[in-house]
Amino acid sequence: MTDNTEAKRPVLSLKHKPTTKLAEAEKAPQQPVQAVKKSNKKARKNARHKHNQMLRLISLFPALLSEENPKPFKIGILEDMTKYIADHEITFGIGQVKSALARYTSNYRYQKALAAGGNRYDLGGNPCGEVTPEQQAAAQEKIKAIKAVYNGLSITSKRL
């Protein structure tokens, strides 16, 4: 066994002095480059997912929705779509429908069709109401905003 007379071993301890570099780093944290790449990847994946939802919605209502030749749809189309989806027992949640419609209506081509005026259409592709001049003006403003964003992105991508 152990002897009590045996000398105890000394305990070592380290004393830490805070360095100024660590203090500065804590005050102004920087985002690592790798985290930016991950968020871009996540954003692309999210955009692809939303686009696929929109394509699925287009496949459910081909008479009304089209990527190449969009038509302005009637006011209250969301309620008609959700009723149709519920009646036909299709698995497409209300949130997914809203997201797909938001993506579809924010599209440049849809806004251009809305700005052109004319008829609005129901789920069957039948005329149902007209686009008002106020709605046409609002669509023109959205088109300008879309062009500004697009031109801004193309300029920054050329610099990189």
C-alpha positions as CSV (number, residue, x, y, z in Angstrom):
1,M,0.0,0.0,0.0
2,T,1.0,3.6,0.1
3,D,3.1,5.2,2.8
4,N,1.8,8.4,4.4
5,T,5.4,9.4,4.9
6,E,5.9,9.5,1.2
7,A,6.2,13.0,-0.2
8,K,3.3,14.4,-2.0
9,R,3.8,15.2,-5.6
10,P,3.5,18.8,-6.5
11,V,0.4,19.9,-8.4
12,L,1.1,21.8,-11.6
13,S,-1.2,24.6,-12.7
14,L,-1.1,26.8,-15.7
15,K,-1.9,30.5,-15.4
16,H,-3.7,31.9,-18.5
17,K,-3.2,35.5,-19.5
18,P,-5.8,36.8,-22.0
19,T,-4.1,38.0,-25.2
20,T,-5.2,41.1,-27.0
21,K,-5.8,39.1,-30.2
22,L,-8.4,36.9,-28.5
23,A,-10.1,39.9,-27.0
24,E,-10.3,41.6,-30.4
25,A,-11.6,38.5,-32.1
26,E,-14.4,38.2,-29.5
27,K,-15.4,41.8,-30.2
28,A,-15.7,41.4,-33.9
29,P,-16.5,37.9,-34.9
30,Q,-16.0,37.1,-38.6
31,Q,-18.1,34.7,-40.6
32,P,-16.0,31.8,-42.0
33,V,-15.8,31.6,-45.8
34,Q,-17.1,28.0,-45.7
35,A,-20.3,29.0,-43.9
36,V,-21.1,31.4,-46.8
37,K,-20.7,28.5,-49.3
38,K,-23.0,26.3,-47.3
39,S,-25.7,29.0,-47.2
40,N,-25.5,29.5,-50.9
41,K,-25.9,25.8,-51.4
42,K,-28.8,25.8,-49.1
43,A,-30.4,28.8,-51.0
44,R,-30.0,27.0,-54.3
45,K,-31.5,23.9,-52.9
46,N,-34.4,25.9,-51.5
47,A,-35.0,27.7,-54.8
48,R,-34.9,24.4,-56.7
49,H,-37.5,22.9,-54.2
50,K,-39.8,25.9,-54.7
51,H,-39.4,25.7,-58.4
52,N,-40.4,22.0,-58.3
53,Q,-43.5,22.9,-56.3
54,M,-44.4,25.4,-58.9
55,L,-44.0,22.8,-61.6
56,R,-46.2,20.4,-59.7
57,L,-48.9,23.1,-59.4
58,I,-48.6,23.8,-63.2
59,S,-49.0,20.0,-63.9
60,L,-52.3,20.0,-61.8
61,F,-53.8,23.0,-63.6
62,P,-52.3,23.0,-67.2
63,A,-55.3,25.0,-68.6
64,L,-54.5,27.9,-66.4
65,L,-50.8,27.8,-65.5
66,S,-47.9,27.8,-68.0
67,E,-44.2,28.7,-67.6
68,E,-43.9,29.8,-71.2
69,N,-47.2,31.6,-71.7
70,P,-48.7,32.6,-68.3
71,K,-52.2,34.1,-68.1
72,P,-53.4,36.4,-65.3
73,F,-55.7,34.4,-63.1
74,K,-58.9,35.5,-61.3
75,I,-58.9,37.0,-57.9
76,G,-59.5,34.3,-55.3
77,I,-57.8,31.5,-57.3
78,L,-56.2,30.2,-54.1
79,E,-59.5,29.2,-52.7
80,D,-60.5,27.5,-55.9
81,M,-57.2,25.6,-56.0
82,T,-57.4,24.4,-52.4
83,K,-61.0,23.2,-53.0
84,Y,-60.1,21.3,-56.1
85,I,-57.1,19.7,-54.3
86,A,-59.2,18.7,-51.3
87,D,-62.0,17.4,-53.6
88,H,-59.6,15.2,-55.6
89,E,-57.7,14.1,-52.5
90,I,-54.3,15.3,-53.8
91,T,-51.5,15.6,-51.3
92,F,-50.5,19.2,-51.7
93,G,-50.6,21.3,-48.6
94,I,-52.0,24.8,-48.4
95,G,-48.6,26.2,-47.6
96,Q,-47.1,24.5,-50.6
97,V,-49.9,25.9,-52.8
98,K,-49.3,29.4,-51.5
99,S,-45.5,29.1,-51.9
100,A,-45.9,27.8,-55.5
101,L,-48.4,30.6,-56.4
102,A,-46.1,33.2,-54.9
103,R,-43.3,32.0,-57.0
104,Y,-45.5,31.9,-60.1
105,T,-46.9,35.3,-59.7
106,S,-43.5,36.9,-58.9
107,N,-42.2,35.6,-62.2
108,Y,-41.3,38.3,-64.8
109,R,-43.4,36.6,-67.5
110,Y,-46.5,36.6,-65.3
111,Q,-46.1,40.2,-64.3
112,K,-45.6,41.1,-68.0
113,A,-48.9,39.3,-68.9
114,L,-50.6,41.1,-66.0
115,A,-49.2,44.5,-67.2
116,A,-50.6,43.8,-70.7
117,G,-54.1,43.7,-69.3
118,G,-57.0,41.8,-70.7
119,N,-58.9,38.9,-69.2
120,R,-58.3,36.9,-66.0
121,Y,-58.8,33.2,-66.1
122,D,-60.3,30.5,-63.8
123,L,-59.0,27.0,-63.2
124,G,-60.4,25.7,-66.5
125,G,-58.7,28.4,-68.5
126,N,-62.0,30.3,-69.1
127,P,-62.1,34.1,-69.0
128,C,-63.3,35.4,-65.7
129,G,-63.0,39.1,-65.1
130,E,-60.6,41.8,-66.3
131,V,-57.3,43.2,-65.2
132,T,-57.9,46.7,-63.9
133,P,-55.6,49.7,-64.8
134,E,-54.4,49.9,-61.2
135,Q,-53.3,46.3,-61.3
136,Q,-51.6,46.9,-64.6
137,A,-49.7,49.9,-63.1
138,A,-48.7,47.8,-60.1
139,A,-47.5,45.0,-62.4
140,Q,-45.4,47.6,-64.3
141,E,-43.7,48.7,-61.1
142,K,-43.0,45.0,-60.2
143,I,-41.4,44.5,-63.6
144,K,-39.2,47.5,-63.0
145,A,-38.1,46.1,-59.7
146,I,-37.4,42.6,-61.2
147,K,-35.3,44.2,-63.9
148,A,-33.4,46.3,-61.3
149,V,-32.6,43.2,-59.3
150,Y,-31.6,41.2,-62.4
151,N,-29.4,44.0,-63.7
152,G,-27.8,44.4,-60.3
153,L,-27.0,40.7,-60.0
154,S,-25.5,40.6,-63.5
155,I,-23.2,43.5,-62.8
156,T,-21.9,41.9,-59.6
157,S,-21.4,38.5,-61.2
158,K,-19.2,40.1,-63.9
159,R,-17.0,41.7,-61.3
160,L,-16.4,38.3,-59.6
